[in-house]
Each structure stands twice: as C-alpha cells, then as structure tokens.
Amino acid sequence: MEAVFNISLPTTWAELSDAQLLMVYSLFSRDLSAAEVKTLCPWIPPLAMP
C-alpha cells in the first residue's frame, strides 16, 4: 500500500487563521529573529513584505 500525503500550506498572510497570526506575532513579541520564527512555524508564508 502506498501512502499519499496532500499538504496545503498558506501562500499569503491573508490565508492565516487568527490563531496562526496570534502565534506568529506572539513569537515576534519575544524578540525572536525571523529565522527562529520560521523554524517554529514552518507553515507561515515568506516574512518579506512586498
């Protein structure tokens, strides 16, 4: 039997839920770097703003 995984990640900030945004902003409020936040929340879109 072959296992199939269908994972869909948000591609924009608008696609994040309120809970996900709260987690990201709470991590930034602890003075974590962007790399540290990305490590803890790999599902977030790129941190660079257009």
C-alpha distance matrix in Angstrom:
0.0 3.8 6.6 9.7 13.1 16.1 19.2 22.6 25.7 29.3 31.2 34.7 36.6 37.2 33.5 33.7 34.3 37.5 35.8 34.1 37.5 39.3 37.0 37.6 41.4 41.7 40.2 42.7 45.5 44.9 45.9 42.4 42.0 39.8 37.5 37.3 36.5 33.8 32.3 32.3 31.2 28.9 28.2 31.9 33.0 35.4 38.5 40.9 42.9 43.9
3.8 0.0 3.8 6.5 10.0 13.1 16.1 19.5 22.5 26.1 27.8 31.3 33.5 34.2 30.6 30.8 31.7 35.1 33.5 31.6 34.8 36.8 34.5 34.8 38.6 39.1 37.6 39.9 42.8 42.3 43.1 39.6 39.0 36.6 34.4 34.4 33.6 30.7 29.3 29.6 28.3 25.8 25.1 28.7 29.7 31.9 35.1 37.4 39.4 40.3
6.6 3.8 0.0 3.8 6.7 10.1 12.8 16.3 19.2 22.9 24.8 28.3 30.2 30.9 27.3 27.4 28.1 31.4 29.7 27.9 31.2 33.0 30.8 31.2 35.0 35.4 34.0 36.3 39.2 38.7 39.6 36.2 35.8 33.4 31.3 31.2 30.2 27.4 26.1 26.2 24.8 22.5 21.7 25.3 26.5 28.9 32.0 34.5 36.4 37.5
9.7 6.5 3.8 0.0 3.8 6.6 9.7 13.0 16.1 19.7 21.5 25.0 27.1 27.7 24.1 24.5 25.5 28.9 27.6 25.6 28.8 30.9 28.9 29.1 32.8 33.7 32.3 34.4 37.4 37.3 38.0 34.7 34.1 31.4 29.6 29.7 28.5 25.5 24.7 24.8 23.0 20.5 19.3 22.8 23.7 26.1 29.3 31.7 33.4 34.4
13.1 10.0 6.7 3.8 0.0 3.8 6.1 9.7 12.6 16.2 18.3 21.6 23.6 24.3 20.7 20.9 21.9 25.3 24.0 21.9 25.0 27.2 25.2 25.4 29.1 29.9 28.6 30.7 33.7 33.6 34.4 31.2 30.6 28.0 26.3 26.4 24.9 22.0 21.4 21.4 19.4 17.0 15.6 19.1 20.1 22.8 25.8 28.3 30.0 31.2
16.1 13.1 10.1 6.6 3.8 0.0 3.8 6.6 10.0 13.4 15.3 18.7 20.8 21.2 17.6 18.2 19.4 23.0 22.2 20.1 22.9 25.4 23.9 23.9 27.4 28.7 27.7 29.5 32.4 32.8 33.6 30.5 29.8 26.9 25.7 26.0 24.1 21.2 21.3 21.1 18.6 16.2 14.1 17.2 17.9 20.8 23.9 26.3 27.6 28.5
19.2 16.1 12.8 9.7 6.1 3.8 0.0 3.8 6.5 10.1 12.4 15.6 17.5 18.2 14.7 15.0 16.4 19.9 19.0 16.6 19.4 22.0 20.3 20.2 23.7 25.0 24.0 25.7 28.7 29.1 29.8 26.8 26.2 23.2 22.2 22.4 20.4 17.6 17.8 17.6 14.9 12.6 10.3 13.5 14.4 17.3 20.4 22.9 24.3 25.5
22.6 19.5 16.3 13.0 9.7 6.6 3.8 0.0 3.8 6.8 9.0 12.2 14.2 14.7 11.2 12.1 13.9 17.6 17.3 14.8 17.2 20.1 19.0 18.5 21.9 23.6 22.8 24.2 27.2 28.1 28.7 25.9 25.1 21.9 21.4 22.0 19.5 16.8 17.8 17.6 14.3 12.2 9.2 11.5 11.9 15.1 18.1 20.4 21.4 22.4
25.7 22.5 19.2 16.1 12.6 10.0 6.5 3.8 0.0 3.8 6.4 9.3 11.0 12.2 9.0 9.3 11.8 15.2 15.0 12.0 14.0 17.1 15.9 15.0 18.4 20.3 19.4 20.6 23.6 24.6 25.0 22.3 21.5 18.3 18.0 18.7 16.1 13.4 14.9 14.7 11.2 9.2 5.8 7.7 8.2 11.6 14.4 16.9 18.0 19.4
29.3 26.1 22.9 19.7 16.2 13.4 10.1 6.8 3.8 0.0 3.8 5.7 7.5 8.4 5.6 6.5 9.7 13.0 13.6 10.6 11.8 15.3 14.8 13.6 16.4 18.9 18.4 19.1 22.0 23.5 23.9 21.6 20.7 17.3 17.9 18.7 15.7 13.4 15.7 15.4 11.7 10.3 6.8 6.7 6.3 10.0 12.5 14.7 15.2 16.5
31.2 27.8 24.8 21.5 18.3 15.3 12.4 9.0 6.4 3.8 0.0 3.8 7.1 8.5 7.0 8.8 12.4 15.4 16.4 13.3 13.6 17.2 16.9 15.0 17.4 20.3 19.7 19.6 22.8 24.5 24.2 22.0 20.5 16.9 17.6 19.1 16.3 13.8 16.6 17.0 13.4 11.6 8.8 7.7 5.3 8.1 11.0 12.4 12.7 13.5
34.7 31.3 28.3 25.0 21.6 18.7 15.6 12.2 9.3 5.7 3.8 0.0 3.8 5.4 5.6 7.4 11.1 13.5 15.2 12.3 11.6 15.4 15.8 13.6 15.4 18.7 18.5 18.0 20.9 23.0 22.8 21.1 19.8 16.2 17.7 19.2 16.1 14.3 17.6 17.6 14.0 13.2 10.4 8.1 5.6 8.0 9.8 10.9 10.3 11.2
36.6 33.5 30.2 27.1 23.6 20.8 17.5 14.2 11.0 7.5 7.1 3.8 0.0 3.8 5.4 5.6 9.0 10.5 12.4 9.8 8.3 12.0 12.9 10.7 12.0 15.4 15.7 15.1 17.7 20.1 20.1 18.8 18.0 14.8 16.9 17.9 14.4 13.5 16.9 16.4 12.9 13.1 10.6 7.6 6.4 8.6 9.0 10.7 9.7 11.6
37.2 34.2 30.9 27.7 24.3 21.2 18.2 14.7 12.2 8.4 8.5 5.4 3.8 0.0 3.8 5.6 8.1 9.8 12.5 10.8 9.5 13.0 14.6 13.2 14.2 17.4 18.4 18.0 20.1 22.8 23.1 22.1 21.6 18.5 20.6 21.4 17.9 17.0 20.3 19.4 15.8 16.1 13.1 10.6 9.7 12.2 12.7 14.0 12.4 13.6
33.5 30.6 27.3 24.1 20.7 17.6 14.7 11.2 9.0 5.6 7.0 5.6 5.4 3.8 0.0 3.8 6.5 9.5 11.5 9.6 9.7 13.3 14.3 13.4 15.2 18.0 18.6 19.0 21.2 23.5 24.1 22.6 22.2 19.1 20.6 21.2 17.6 16.4 19.2 18.2 14.4 14.4 10.9 9.5 9.2 12.5 13.8 15.7 14.9 16.1
33.7 30.8 27.4 24.5 20.9 18.2 15.0 12.1 9.3 6.5 8.8 7.4 5.6 5.6 3.8 0.0 3.8 6.6 8.0 5.8 6.2 9.7 10.5 10.0 12.0 14.4 15.2 15.9 18.0 20.2 21.1 19.7 19.8 17.0 18.5 18.5 14.8 14.2 16.8 15.2 11.6 12.4 9.2 7.7 8.8 12.2 12.8 15.4 15.1 17.1
34.3 31.7 28.1 25.5 21.9 19.4 16.4 13.9 11.8 9.7 12.4 11.1 9.0 8.1 6.5 3.8 0.0 3.8 5.4 5.2 6.3 8.6 10.0 10.8 12.4 14.1 15.6 16.9 18.3 20.4 22.1 20.9 21.6 19.3 20.9 20.3 16.5 16.5 18.6 16.4 13.1 14.6 11.5 10.6 12.4 15.8 16.0 18.8 18.3 20.5
37.5 35.1 31.4 28.9 25.3 23.0 19.9 17.6 15.2 13.0 15.4 13.5 10.5 9.8 9.5 6.6 3.8 0.0 3.8 5.5 5.1 6.1 8.6 10.0 10.6 12.0 14.3 15.4 16.2 18.6 20.5 20.0 21.1 19.3 21.4 20.4 16.6 17.4 19.6 17.0 14.2 16.5 13.9 12.5 14.5 17.4 16.8 19.6 18.8 21.3
35.8 33.5 29.7 27.6 24.0 22.2 19.0 17.3 15.0 13.6 16.4 15.2 12.4 12.5 11.5 8.0 5.4 3.8 0.0 3.8 5.5 5.1 6.3 8.8 10.0 10.4 12.4 14.5 15.2 16.9 19.2 18.4 20.0 18.5 20.1 18.6 15.0 16.0 17.5 14.5 12.2 14.9 12.8 12.1 14.9 17.8 17.3 20.5 20.4 23.3
34.1 31.6 27.9 25.6 21.9 20.1 16.6 14.8 12.0 10.6 13.3 12.3 9.8 10.8 9.6 5.8 5.2 5.5 3.8 0.0 3.8 5.4 5.1 6.3 8.7 9.9 10.8 12.7 14.3 15.9 17.6 16.2 17.3 15.4 16.8 15.6 12.0 12.5 14.3 11.7 8.8 11.3 9.2 8.3 11.3 14.2 13.9 17.2 17.6 20.5
37.5 34.8 31.2 28.8 25.0 22.9 19.4 17.2 14.0 11.8 13.6 11.6 8.3 9.5 9.7 6.2 6.3 5.1 5.5 3.8 0.0 3.8 5.4 5.1 6.1 8.4 9.9 10.7 12.2 14.5 15.9 15.1 16.1 14.2 16.4 15.6 11.8 12.8 15.3 13.1 10.4 12.9 11.2 8.9 11.1 13.4 12.3 15.3 15.1 18.1
39.3 36.8 33.0 30.9 27.2 25.4 22.0 20.1 17.1 15.3 17.2 15.4 12.0 13.0 13.3 9.7 8.6 6.1 5.1 5.4 3.8 0.0 3.8 5.5 5.3 5.9 8.6 9.9 10.3 12.5 14.7 14.5 16.3 15.2 17.5 15.9 12.4 14.3 16.2 13.4 11.7 14.9 13.7 11.9 14.5 16.4 14.9 18.0 17.9 21.2
37.0 34.5 30.8 28.9 25.2 23.9 20.3 19.0 15.9 14.8 16.9 15.8 12.9 14.6 14.3 10.5 10.0 8.6 6.3 5.1 5.4 3.8 0.0 3.8 5.6 5.1 6.2 8.8 9.9 11.0 13.3 12.2 14.2 13.3 14.9 12.9 9.5 11.5 12.9 9.8 8.5 12.1 11.6 10.4 13.6 15.4 14.1 17.6 18.3 21.8
37.6 34.8 31.2 29.1 25.4 23.9 20.2 18.5 15.0 13.6 15.0 13.6 10.7 13.2 13.4 10.0 10.8 10.0 8.8 6.3 5.1 5.5 3.8 0.0 3.8 5.5 5.3 6.4 8.7 10.3 11.4 10.1 11.3 9.9 12.0 10.7 7.0 8.9 11.2 9.0 7.4 10.6 10.4 8.2 10.9 12.1 10.4 13.9 14.8 18.4
41.4 38.6 35.0 32.8 29.1 27.4 23.7 21.9 18.4 16.4 17.4 15.4 12.0 14.2 15.2 12.0 12.4 10.6 10.0 8.7 6.1 5.3 5.6 3.8 0.0 3.8 5.4 5.0 6.1 8.8 10.1 10.1 11.6 10.9 13.8 12.5 9.3 11.9 14.2 12.2 11.1 14.2 14.0 11.4 13.5 14.2 11.7 14.6 14.9 18.5
41.7 39.1 35.4 33.7 29.9 28.7 25.0 23.6 20.3 18.9 20.3 18.7 15.4 17.4 18.0 14.4 14.1 12.0 10.4 9.9 8.4 5.9 5.1 5.5 3.8 0.0 3.8 5.5 5.0 6.6 9.2 9.5 12.2 12.4 14.7 12.5 9.8 13.0 14.4 11.8 11.7 15.3 15.6 13.7 16.3 17.1 14.8 17.8 18.5 22.2
40.2 37.6 34.0 32.3 28.6 27.7 24.0 22.8 19.4 18.4 19.7 18.5 15.7 18.4 18.6 15.2 15.6 14.3 12.4 10.8 9.9 8.6 6.2 5.3 5.4 3.8 0.0 3.8 5.4 5.3 7.2 6.2 8.9 9.4 11.2 8.8 6.4 10.0 11.1 8.8 9.5 13.0 14.1 12.4 15.1 15.4 13.2 16.4 17.8 21.6
42.7 39.9 36.3 34.4 30.7 29.5 25.7 24.2 20.6 19.1 19.6 18.0 15.1 18.0 19.0 15.9 16.9 15.4 14.5 12.7 10.7 9.9 8.8 6.4 5.0 5.5 3.8 0.0 3.8 5.3 5.3 5.4 7.2 7.8 10.7 9.2 7.2 10.6 12.5 11.2 11.5 14.4 15.5 13.0 14.8 14.4 11.4 14.1 15.3 19.1
45.5 42.8 39.2 37.4 33.7 32.4 28.7 27.2 23.6 22.0 22.8 20.9 17.7 20.1 21.2 18.0 18.3 16.2 15.2 14.3 12.2 10.3 9.9 8.7 6.1 5.0 5.4 3.8 0.0 3.8 5.3 7.4 10.1 11.4 14.2 12.3 10.6 14.2 15.8 14.0 14.6 17.8 18.7 16.3 18.2 18.1 14.9 17.3 18.0 21.8
44.9 42.3 38.7 37.3 33.6 32.8 29.1 28.1 24.6 23.5 24.5 23.0 20.1 22.8 23.5 20.2 20.4 18.6 16.9 15.9 14.5 12.5 11.0 10.3 8.8 6.6 5.3 5.3 3.8 0.0 3.8 5.6 9.1 11.4 13.3 10.8 10.1 13.9 14.6 12.9 14.4 17.6 19.2 17.4 19.6 19.3 16.5 19.1 20.4 24.2
45.9 43.1 39.6 38.0 34.4 33.6 29.8 28.7 25.0 23.9 24.2 22.8 20.1 23.1 24.1 21.1 22.1 20.5 19.2 17.6 15.9 14.7 13.3 11.4 10.1 9.2 7.2 5.3 5.3 3.8 0.0 3.8 6.5 9.3 11.5 9.7 9.7 13.3 14.3 13.6 15.1 17.8 19.6 17.5 19.1 18.1 15.0 17.1 18.6 22.4
42.4 39.6 36.2 34.7 31.2 30.5 26.8 25.9 22.3 21.6 22.0 21.1 18.8 22.1 22.6 19.7 20.9 20.0 18.4 16.2 15.1 14.5 12.2 10.1 10.1 9.5 6.2 5.4 7.4 5.6 3.8 0.0 3.8 6.6 8.0 5.9 6.4 9.9 10.6 10.3 12.1 14.5 16.7 15.0 16.8 15.7 13.1 15.6 17.8 21.5
42.0 39.0 35.8 34.1 30.6 29.8 26.2 25.1 21.5 20.7 20.5 19.8 18.0 21.6 22.2 19.8 21.6 21.1 20.0 17.3 16.1 16.3 14.2 11.3 11.6 12.2 8.9 7.2 10.1 9.1 6.5 3.8 0.0 3.8 5.3 5.2 6.3 8.6 9.9 10.9 12.2 13.7 16.2 14.2 15.2 13.5 10.8 12.9 15.5 19.1
39.8 36.6 33.4 31.4 28.0 26.9 23.2 21.9 18.3 17.3 16.9 16.2 14.8 18.5 19.1 17.0 19.3 19.3 18.5 15.4 14.2 15.2 13.3 9.9 10.9 12.4 9.4 7.8 11.4 11.4 9.3 6.6 3.8 0.0 3.8 5.5 5.1 6.1 8.6 10.0 10.2 11.1 13.3 11.0 11.6 9.7 7.2 9.6 12.5 15.9
37.5 34.4 31.3 29.6 26.3 25.7 22.2 21.4 18.0 17.9 17.6 17.7 16.9 20.6 20.6 18.5 20.9 21.4 20.1 16.8 16.4 17.5 14.9 12.0 13.8 14.7 11.2 10.7 14.2 13.3 11.5 8.0 5.3 3.8 0.0 3.8 5.5 5.1 6.2 8.8 9.8 9.9 12.9 11.6 12.4 10.6 9.4 11.7 15.1 18.3
37.3 34.4 31.2 29.7 26.4 26.0 22.4 22.0 18.7 18.7 19.1 19.2 17.9 21.4 21.2 18.5 20.3 20.4 18.6 15.6 15.6 15.9 12.9 10.7 12.5 12.5 8.8 9.2 12.3 10.8 9.7 5.9 5.2 5.5 3.8 0.0 3.8 5.4 5.1 6.4 8.6 9.9 13.0 12.1 14.0 13.0 11.7 14.6 17.6 21.0
36.5 33.6 30.2 28.5 24.9 24.1 20.4 19.5 16.1 15.7 16.3 16.1 14.4 17.9 17.6 14.8 16.5 16.6 15.0 12.0 11.8 12.4 9.5 7.0 9.3 9.8 6.4 7.2 10.6 10.1 9.7 6.4 6.3 5.1 5.5 3.8 0.0 3.8 5.4 5.1 5.9 8.1 10.4 9.0 11.3 11.0 9.5 13.0 15.5 19.0
33.8 30.7 27.4 25.5 22.0 21.2 17.6 16.8 13.4 13.4 13.8 14.3 13.5 17.0 16.4 14.2 16.5 17.4 16.0 12.5 12.8 14.3 11.5 8.9 11.9 13.0 10.0 10.6 14.2 13.9 13.3 9.9 8.6 6.1 5.1 5.4 3.8 0.0 3.8 5.5 5.0 5.1 7.9 7.1 8.9 8.6 8.4 11.8 14.7 17.8
32.3 29.3 26.1 24.7 21.4 21.3 17.8 17.8 14.9 15.7 16.6 17.6 16.9 20.3 19.2 16.8 18.6 19.6 17.5 14.3 15.3 16.2 12.9 11.2 14.2 14.4 11.1 12.5 15.8 14.6 14.3 10.6 9.9 8.6 6.2 5.1 5.4 3.8 0.0 3.8 5.6 5.7 9.4 9.8 12.1 12.1 12.1 15.4 18.5 21.6
32.3 29.6 26.2 24.8 21.4 21.1 17.6 17.6 14.7 15.4 17.0 17.6 16.4 19.4 18.2 15.2 16.4 17.0 14.5 11.7 13.1 13.4 9.8 9.0 12.2 11.8 8.8 11.2 14.0 12.9 13.6 10.3 10.9 10.0 8.8 6.4 5.1 5.5 3.8 0.0 3.8 6.2 9.0 9.6 12.8 13.5 13.3 16.9 19.5 22.8
31.2 28.3 24.8 23.0 19.4 18.6 14.9 14.3 11.2 11.7 13.4 14.0 12.9 15.8 14.4 11.6 13.1 14.2 12.2 8.8 10.4 11.7 8.5 7.4 11.1 11.7 9.5 11.5 14.6 14.4 15.1 12.1 12.2 10.2 9.8 8.6 5.9 5.0 5.6 3.8 0.0 3.8 5.4 6.0 9.5 11.0 11.3 15.0 17.2 20.3
28.9 25.8 22.5 20.5 17.0 16.2 12.6 12.2 9.2 10.3 11.6 13.2 13.1 16.1 14.4 12.4 14.6 16.5 14.9 11.3 12.9 14.9 12.1 10.6 14.2 15.3 13.0 14.4 17.8 17.6 17.8 14.5 13.7 11.1 9.9 9.9 8.1 5.1 5.7 6.2 3.8 0.0 3.8 5.6 8.2 9.6 11.1 14.5 17.0 19.6
28.2 25.1 21.7 19.3 15.6 14.1 10.3 9.2 5.8 6.8 8.8 10.4 10.6 13.1 10.9 9.2 11.5 13.9 12.8 9.2 11.2 13.7 11.6 10.4 14.0 15.6 14.1 15.5 18.7 19.2 19.6 16.7 16.2 13.3 12.9 13.0 10.4 7.9 9.4 9.0 5.4 3.8 0.0 3.8 6.6 9.4 11.3 14.6 16.4 18.7
31.9 28.7 25.3 22.8 19.1 17.2 13.5 11.5 7.7 6.7 7.7 8.1 7.6 10.6 9.5 7.7 10.6 12.5 12.1 8.3 8.9 11.9 10.4 8.2 11.4 13.7 12.4 13.0 16.3 17.4 17.5 15.0 14.2 11.0 11.6 12.1 9.0 7.1 9.8 9.6 6.0 5.6 3.8 0.0 3.8 6.6 7.9 11.3 12.8 15.4
33.0 29.7 26.5 23.7 20.1 17.9 14.4 11.9 8.2 6.3 5.3 5.6 6.4 9.7 9.2 8.8 12.4 14.5 14.9 11.3 11.1 14.5 13.6 10.9 13.5 16.3 15.1 14.8 18.2 19.6 19.1 16.8 15.2 11.6 12.4 14.0 11.3 8.9 12.1 12.8 9.5 8.2 6.6 3.8 0.0 3.8 6.3 8.8 10.2 12.2
35.4 31.9 28.9 26.1 22.8 20.8 17.3 15.1 11.6 10.0 8.1 8.0 8.6 12.2 12.5 12.2 15.8 17.4 17.8 14.2 13.4 16.4 15.4 12.1 14.2 17.1 15.4 14.4 18.1 19.3 18.1 15.7 13.5 9.7 10.6 13.0 11.0 8.6 12.1 13.5 11.0 9.6 9.4 6.6 3.8 0.0 3.8 5.6 8.0 10.2
38.5 35.1 32.0 29.3 25.8 23.9 20.4 18.1 14.4 12.5 11.0 9.8 9.0 12.7 13.8 12.8 16.0 16.8 17.3 13.9 12.3 14.9 14.1 10.4 11.7 14.8 13.2 11.4 14.9 16.5 15.0 13.1 10.8 7.2 9.4 11.7 9.5 8.4 12.1 13.3 11.3 11.1 11.3 7.9 6.3 3.8 0.0 3.8 6.3 9.6
40.9 37.4 34.5 31.7 28.3 26.3 22.9 20.4 16.9 14.7 12.4 10.9 10.7 14.0 15.7 15.4 18.8 19.6 20.5 17.2 15.3 18.0 17.6 13.9 14.6 17.8 16.4 14.1 17.3 19.1 17.1 15.6 12.9 9.6 11.7 14.6 13.0 11.8 15.4 16.9 15.0 14.5 14.6 11.3 8.8 5.6 3.8 0.0 3.8 6.5
42.9 39.4 36.4 33.4 30.0 27.6 24.3 21.4 18.0 15.2 12.7 10.3 9.7 12.4 14.9 15.1 18.3 18.8 20.4 17.6 15.1 17.9 18.3 14.8 14.9 18.5 17.8 15.3 18.0 20.4 18.6 17.8 15.5 12.5 15.1 17.6 15.5 14.7 18.5 19.5 17.2 17.0 16.4 12.8 10.2 8.0 6.3 3.8 0.0 3.8
43.9 40.3 37.5 34.4 31.2 28.5 25.5 22.4 19.4 16.5 13.5 11.2 11.6 13.6 16.1 17.1 20.5 21.3 23.3 20.5 18.1 21.2 21.8 18.4 18.5 22.2 21.6 19.1 21.8 24.2 22.4 21.5 19.1 15.9 18.3 21.0 19.0 17.8 21.6 22.8 20.3 19.6 18.7 15.4 12.2 10.2 9.6 6.5 3.8 0.0
